[in-house]
Amino acid sequence: MNIRNEDMDKLIVEIPEGHMHLRTTFILKDGTEITFQEATIANLVRAFITVKTHPNLTRVKLENKQLQNRKKGFDEWQLI
């Protein structure tokens, strides 16, 4: 799926009622809604900034891994 700027209708970033973390929802003109958890967007931003600002890197690939030993409050599944 390739989402272009002209395919977008709205972008909503919010902390939903009853939640503690951000959710980011892309709403496309065809009515499709794609919602990402805060950790996913944070990883996307870190990867974007790394590639954009690094003098030699042209690609970062993050893979979803299930972590057995993790920091308190962190999800079991992480993009690393």
Backbone as CSV, one residue per row, in Angstrom:
resi,resn,N_x,N_y,N_z,CA_x,CA_y,CA_z,C_x,C_y,C_z
1,MET,0.855,-1.176,0.000,0.000,0.000,0.000,0.897,1.232,0.000
2,ASN,0.655,2.123,-0.903,1.378,3.382,-0.990,0.378,4.503,-0.729
3,ILE,0.560,5.218,0.360,-0.360,6.302,0.718,0.312,7.625,0.363
4,ARG,-0.293,8.347,-0.540,0.238,9.638,-0.969,-0.443,10.750,-0.180
5,ASN,0.140,11.928,-0.194,-0.468,13.068,0.504,-1.900,13.295,0.051
6,GLU,-2.144,13.173,-1.252,-3.498,13.434,-1.765,-4.507,12.358,-1.365
7,ASP,-4.027,11.219,-0.844,-4.923,10.158,-0.364,-5.428,10.438,1.055
8,MET,-4.740,11.336,1.762,-5.077,11.622,3.157,-6.255,12.580,3.264
9,ASP,-7.112,12.310,4.249,-8.200,13.228,4.575,-7.889,13.942,5.889
10,LYS,-7.523,13.138,6.919,-7.234,13.699,8.240,-6.131,12.892,8.912
11,LEU,-5.494,13.534,9.853,-4.535,12.891,10.737,-4.894,13.329,12.149
12,ILE,-5.142,12.364,13.030,-5.532,12.675,14.406,-4.496,12.066,15.348
13,VAL,-3.938,12.898,16.214,-3.027,12.443,17.263,-3.683,12.804,18.588
14,GLU,-3.921,11.794,19.426,-4.666,12.047,20.670,-4.330,11.001,21.718
15,ILE,-4.652,11.333,22.946,-4.666,10.346,24.023,-6.142,10.043,24.250
16,PRO,-6.608,8.872,23.797,-8.026,8.546,23.951,-8.434,8.473,25.423
17,GLU,-9.678,8.765,25.669,-10.211,8.694,27.033,-9.970,7.305,27.599
18,GLY,-9.457,7.255,28.821,-9.187,5.988,29.492,-7.823,5.397,29.158
19,HIS,-7.050,6.077,28.328,-5.724,5.594,27.950,-4.654,6.542,28.479
20,MET,-3.409,6.072,28.477,-2.287,6.890,28.928,-1.354,7.280,27.786
21,HIS,-1.455,6.592,26.660,-0.502,6.789,25.575,-1.189,7.324,24.327
22,LEU,-0.388,7.990,23.508,-0.895,8.561,22.260,-1.336,7.485,21.282
23,ARG,-2.303,7.837,20.482,-2.709,7.053,19.319,-2.679,8.012,18.137
24,THR,-2.196,7.544,17.002,-2.167,8.347,15.790,-3.015,7.639,14.747
25,THR,-4.033,8.327,14.243,-4.939,7.737,13.264,-4.846,8.499,11.952
26,PHE,-4.544,7.763,10.901,-4.566,8.285,9.547,-5.935,7.954,8.970
27,ILE,-6.649,8.957,8.500,-7.951,8.731,7.872,-7.804,9.101,6.401
28,LEU,-8.018,8.105,5.548,-7.872,8.315,4.113,-9.187,8.791,3.498
29,LYS,-9.095,9.377,2.331,-10.287,9.893,1.647,-11.291,8.795,1.322
30,ASP,-10.816,7.538,1.189,-11.743,6.441,0.902,-12.413,5.899,2.164
31,GLY,-12.132,6.534,3.325,-12.748,6.126,4.590,-11.916,5.165,5.413
32,THR,-10.828,4.657,4.860,-9.938,3.754,5.595,-9.303,4.492,6.765
33,GLU,-9.304,3.855,7.936,-8.652,4.405,9.121,-7.560,3.446,9.575
34,ILE,-6.372,3.996,9.799,-5.239,3.204,10.281,-4.741,3.869,11.555
35,THR,-4.803,3.136,12.679,-4.399,3.688,13.968,-3.131,2.996,14.455
36,PHE,-2.165,3.822,14.874,-0.896,3.324,15.379,-0.757,3.669,16.849
37,GLN,-0.144,2.776,17.612,0.166,3.055,19.007,1.368,3.988,19.074
38,GLU,1.515,4.634,20.222,2.598,5.606,20.431,3.975,5.014,20.134
39,ALA,4.231,3.802,20.586,5.554,3.194,20.401,5.888,3.028,18.919
40,THR,4.912,2.697,18.108,5.151,2.523,16.677,5.547,3.838,16.031
41,ILE,4.820,4.906,16.355,5.132,6.219,15.785,6.482,6.710,16.311
42,ALA,6.778,6.463,17.584,8.070,6.881,18.146,9.213,6.186,17.412
43,ASN,9.059,4.900,17.121,10.087,4.178,16.374,10.216,4.705,14.954
44,LEU,9.094,5.008,14.333,9.106,5.584,12.993,9.861,6.915,12.975
45,VAL,9.572,7.767,13.945,10.224,9.082,14.019,11.729,8.927,14.245
46,ARG,12.118,8.043,15.162,13.548,7.825,15.400,14.267,7.327,14.145
47,ALA,13.653,6.373,13.453,14.256,5.848,12.222,14.326,6.932,11.154
48,PHE,13.272,7.715,11.006,13.231,8.796,10.025,14.351,9.799,10.284
49,ILE,14.470,10.237,11.530,15.491,11.225,11.890,16.894,10.649,11.681
50,THR,17.085,9.395,12.016,18.396,8.760,11.825,18.803,8.788,10.356
51,VAL,17.921,8.361,9.474,18.248,8.339,8.046,18.400,9.753,7.497
52,LYS,17.537,10.649,7.917,17.554,12.020,7.406,18.814,12.777,7.829
53,THR,19.340,12.507,9.009,20.448,13.301,9.533,21.804,12.605,9.479
54,HIS,21.835,11.302,9.264,23.114,10.579,9.244,23.836,10.846,7.923
55,PRO,25.141,11.085,7.989,25.863,11.421,6.755,25.990,10.268,5.753
56,ASN,25.867,9.012,6.221,26.067,7.874,5.314,24.888,6.916,5.219
57,LEU,24.095,6.815,6.274,22.974,5.867,6.257,21.899,6.301,5.272
58,THR,21.391,5.336,4.524,20.281,5.618,3.616,19.081,4.724,3.906
59,ARG,19.211,3.875,4.942,18.119,2.940,5.254,18.237,2.473,6.697
60,VAL,17.085,2.353,7.356,16.992,1.726,8.671,15.855,0.725,8.586
61,LYS,16.086,-0.482,9.047,15.048,-1.516,9.038,14.804,-1.949,10.483
62,LEU,13.582,-1.779,10.950,13.202,-2.227,12.289,12.344,-3.479,12.141
63,GLU,12.558,-4.441,13.006,11.775,-5.678,12.968,11.095,-5.886,14.311
64,ASN,9.905,-6.439,14.273,9.134,-6.689,15.481,9.704,-7.905,16.208
65,LYS,10.087,-7.713,17.444,10.670,-8.783,18.258,9.919,-8.900,19.577
66,GLN,9.754,-10.127,20.030,9.143,-10.376,21.330,10.260,-10.419,22.367
67,LEU,10.199,-9.512,23.321,11.247,-9.405,24.325,10.855,-10.128,25.609
68,GLN,11.760,-10.935,26.101,11.521,-11.638,27.356,11.915,-10.756,28.534
69,ASN,13.062,-10.105,28.429,13.566,-9.219,29.487,13.425,-7.788,28.994
70,ARG,12.551,-7.023,29.612,12.313,-5.653,29.160,12.141,-4.736,30.361
71,LYS,12.277,-3.447,30.104,12.099,-2.454,31.152,10.644,-2.438,31.613
72,LYS,10.445,-2.113,32.867,9.104,-2.031,33.425,8.265,-1.022,32.629
73,GLY,7.063,-1.421,32.281,6.159,-0.545,31.547,6.290,-0.652,30.037
74,PHE,7.281,-1.392,29.555,7.463,-1.552,28.124,6.695,-2.773,27.632
75,ASP,6.172,-2.667,26.422,5.398,-3.741,25.825,6.301,-4.931,25.501
76,GLU,5.707,-6.111,25.482,6.426,-7.338,25.186,6.952,-7.339,23.749
77,TRP,6.204,-6.726,22.837,6.599,-6.670,21.426,7.163,-5.300,21.115
78,GLN,8.356,-5.257,20.504,9.024,-3.990,20.196,9.604,-4.028,18.787
79,LEU,9.556,-2.892,18.115,10.258,-2.733,16.840,11.690,-2.338,17.166
80,ILE,12.625,-3.237,16.837,14.039,-2.952,17.123,14.891,-3.272,15.901
